């Protein structure tokens, strides 16, 4: 409509516009069984990374940036970016 009004100097009388509401889109999430099936098919470093991501709720970049100093084996916990547990 902007094009027709501003540049072509024409009015569009026959067109009517209304607001369209977007449907709420729910995220697709694996069930526990599906996640275990995927992890069960992995091995080595990939299995370790995916298990940490699933078990600790890490995002991909958080898992990639994880260092040995971020792990506390005695307490079995991970430290955050600022050294927080």
Secondary structure, DSSP 8 states (H G I E B T S, - for coil): -HIIIIIS-----S-----------------HHHHHHHHHT--HHHHHHHHHHHHHT--HHHHHT--GGGEETTTTEE--TTS--
